[in-house]
Amino acid sequence: MKGLLIKDFRLLKNQKNFFILVFVMAVFLTITGGDESSPATFVLPYVGFVCSFFVLSTISYDEYDNGNAFLFTLPFDRKIYALEKYIFGIVTGGAGLLLILAFILIYTDGMAGAEQTGETLFTAGVSAALLFFFLAVMIPFQLKFGPEKGRIAMFIVLLGTMALVFGIVKLAGLDDSALREAARVMGRMGLSGVAAVCIAAAAAVMVISMFISTRILEKKEF
């Protein structure tokens, strides 16, 4: 796995200009975000979402010019390859989140109160959960369908999931009282508790996704 990680980080060097651009944009959005709310509200999810796409580019590089036919002759099994992609995505996305979180905390030091700092840390936790969820959804589709068809299939599934959730809410007849009760439960848990639940749920989805990706690779012929 170490060799696969080194390979992917070397591939990442080819995108260093894009990486720099992402953080310049994140810094700009933080500085110009205004004082009404925490600048992390949009910036952290944005950085996590963009960084999650770096792992997809490495899969595309591996597939380019039938490169997988050679890659899978090397002494590692396909389960290790799938696991490495998730680890690489977590490392790159997590590093991006930590870097911009550190900048936000330093930039708002002295300007933000304890409440806003708590909101920033909560947003960081939820952004980490979103990163896990993005990776869990995107990697299997990329491995199964390739870059172009994978994006289309992923978009269709996400729309279908949103429609399913909306339909369940409608059929269940959830009213304002149910939503208020959910808000009270989250209030009792606190921001840190809600963030922890989000991360745990996303991590569980990622584990399931990892098994799916492994099955996809085991059935694939190169």
C-alpha positions in Angstrom: 0.0 0.0 0.0 2.9 2.3 0.7 3.9 2.2 -3.0 0.4 3.0 -4.1 0.2 6.0 -1.8 3.6 7.2 -3.0 2.4 6.8 -6.6 -0.8 8.8 -6.0 1.0 11.6 -4.1 3.4 11.9 -7.0 0.5 12.2 -9.4 -1.0 14.8 -7.1 2.1 17.0 -7.7 0.9 17.4 -11.3 -2.1 19.3 -9.9 -0.3 21.5 -7.5 -1.4 24.7 -9.3 -5.1 23.7 -8.9 -4.4 22.8 -5.3 -3.0 26.3 -4.7 -5.9 27.9 -6.5 -8.4 26.1 -4.3 -6.7 27.5 -1.1 -6.4 30.9 -2.6 -10.1 30.9 -3.3 -10.8 29.5 0.2 -8.7 32.3 1.8 -10.4 34.9 -0.3 -13.9 33.6 0.7 -12.8 33.6 4.4 -11.6 37.2 4.3 -14.6 38.5 2.4 -17.1 36.4 4.2 -18.3 39.2 6.4 -18.9 39.2 10.1 -22.6 38.1 10.3 -21.7 34.4 10.4 -18.7 32.1 10.6 -16.8 32.2 7.4 -16.4 28.4 7.8 -20.0 27.8 7.0 -19.3 27.6 3.2 -15.5 27.5 3.0 -14.9 24.2 4.9 -17.5 22.1 3.0 -16.2 23.7 -0.2 -12.6 22.7 0.5 -13.6 19.2 1.6 -15.8 18.7 -1.6 -13.1 19.9 -4.0 -10.3 17.9 -2.3 -12.4 14.8 -2.5 -12.0 15.0 -6.3 -8.3 14.5 -6.2 -8.7 10.8 -5.6 -10.9 10.5 -8.7 -8.1 12.0 -10.8 -5.7 9.3 -9.6 -8.2 6.6 -10.6 -8.4 8.2 -14.0 -4.6 8.3 -14.3 -4.5 4.6 -13.4 -7.0 3.7 -16.1 -5.4 5.9 -18.8 -4.1 4.0 -21.8 -5.1 0.7 -20.1 -2.6 1.3 -17.3 -4.5 -0.9 -14.9 -3.6 -3.9 -17.0 0.0 -3.4 -15.9 -0.7 -2.0 -12.4 -2.6 -5.1 -11.3 0.3 -7.4 -12.2 2.2 -5.9 -9.3 2.3 -7.7 -5.9 -0.8 -6.4 -4.2 -4.4 -7.6 -4.3 -7.4 -5.5 -5.4 -8.7 -5.1 -1.9 -5.5 -3.2 -1.0 -6.0 -1.0 -4.1 -9.6 -0.1 -3.1 -8.5 0.6 0.6 -5.7 2.8 -0.6 -8.0 5.0 -2.6 -10.2 5.7 0.5 -7.1 6.3 2.7 -5.7 8.7 0.0 -9.0 10.5 -0.2 -9.2 10.9 3.6 -5.6 12.1 3.9 -5.9 14.7 1.1 -9.3 15.9 2.1 -8.5 15.8 5.8 -5.3 17.8 5.2 -7.2 20.4 3.2 -9.8 20.8 5.9 -7.2 21.1 8.7 -5.2 23.7 6.7 -8.1 25.9 6.0 -9.6 25.4 9.5 -6.3 26.5 11.0 -6.3 29.6 8.8 -9.9 30.4 9.8 -9.2 30.1 13.5 -6.1 32.2 13.2 -7.8 34.8 11.1 -10.9 35.1 13.4 -8.8 35.1 16.6 -9.9 38.0 18.7 -12.8 38.8 16.4 -14.9 35.7 17.1 -16.5 34.8 20.4 -16.6 31.3 21.9 -20.0 30.7 20.2 -18.7 31.4 16.7 -15.5 29.3 17.4 -17.8 26.5 18.4 -19.8 26.8 15.2 -16.6 26.8 13.2 -15.5 23.5 14.9 -19.0 22.1 14.4 -18.8 23.0 10.7 -15.4 21.3 10.5 -16.9 18.1 11.9 -19.8 18.1 9.6 -17.5 18.9 6.6 -15.4 15.8 7.5 -18.6 13.8 7.5 -19.5 15.2 4.1 -16.0 14.3 2.9 -16.5 10.7 4.0 -19.9 10.6 2.3 -18.6 12.1 -1.0 -15.8 9.5 -1.1 -18.2 6.7 -0.3 -20.4 7.7 -3.2 -17.9 8.7 -5.8 -15.2 6.0 -5.6 -17.5 3.0 -6.4 -19.1 4.8 -9.4 -15.7 5.8 -10.7 -14.3 2.3 -10.4 -17.4 0.7 -12.0 -18.2 3.1 -14.8 -15.1 5.2 -15.4 -14.8 9.0 -15.3 -17.5 10.1 -17.7 -20.2 7.5 -17.1 -19.4 7.4 -13.4 -20.3 11.1 -13.0 -23.6 10.7 -14.8 -24.5 7.6 -12.8 -23.5 9.3 -9.5 -25.6 12.3 -10.4 -28.6 10.1 -11.2 -28.3 8.2 -7.9 -27.9 11.4 -5.9 -31.1 12.8 -7.5 -32.9 9.5 -6.8 -31.7 9.6 -3.2 -33.0 13.1 -2.7 -36.3 12.2 -4.3 -36.6 9.1 -2.1 -35.9 11.1 1.1 -38.4 13.8 0.1 -41.0 11.0 -0.6 -40.4 9.4 2.7 -40.8 12.7 4.5 -44.1 13.3 2.7 -45.5 9.8 3.2 -44.5 9.8 6.9 -46.4 13.1 7.3 -43.6 14.8 9.3 -45.0 18.1 10.5 -43.5 21.1 12.3 -43.9 19.4 15.7 -41.7 16.5 14.6 -39.1 18.8 13.2 -39.1 20.8 16.5 -38.7 17.6 18.4 -35.7 16.6 16.2 -34.3 20.1 16.9 -34.7 19.6 20.6 -33.0 16.2 20.5 -30.0 17.8 18.6 -30.0 20.6 21.1 -29.6 18.2 24.0 -26.8 16.4 22.2 -24.9 19.7 21.6 -22.9 20.7 18.5 -20.1 18.3 19.3 -22.6 15.4 19.7 -24.3 16.1 16.4 -21.0 16.3 14.6 -19.8 13.0 16.1 -23.0 11.3 15.0 -22.6 12.7 11.5 -19.0 11.5 11.3 -19.9 8.0 12.7 -22.8 7.6 10.2 -20.6 8.7 7.3 -17.8 6.4 8.3 -20.3 3.5 8.4 -21.4 4.4 4.9 -17.7 4.5 3.8 -17.1 1.0 5.2 -20.0 -0.4 3.2 -18.8 1.5 0.1 -15.3 0.0 0.6 -16.7 -3.5 0.4 -18.7 -2.5 -2.7 -15.6 -1.1 -4.4 -13.6 -4.3 -3.6 -16.3 -6.4 -5.2 -16.3 -4.2 -8.3 -12.6 -4.6 -8.7 -12.6 -8.3 -8.1 -15.1 -8.8 -10.9 -13.4 -6.4 -13.3 -11.1 -7.7 -16.0 -8.2 -5.7 -17.3 
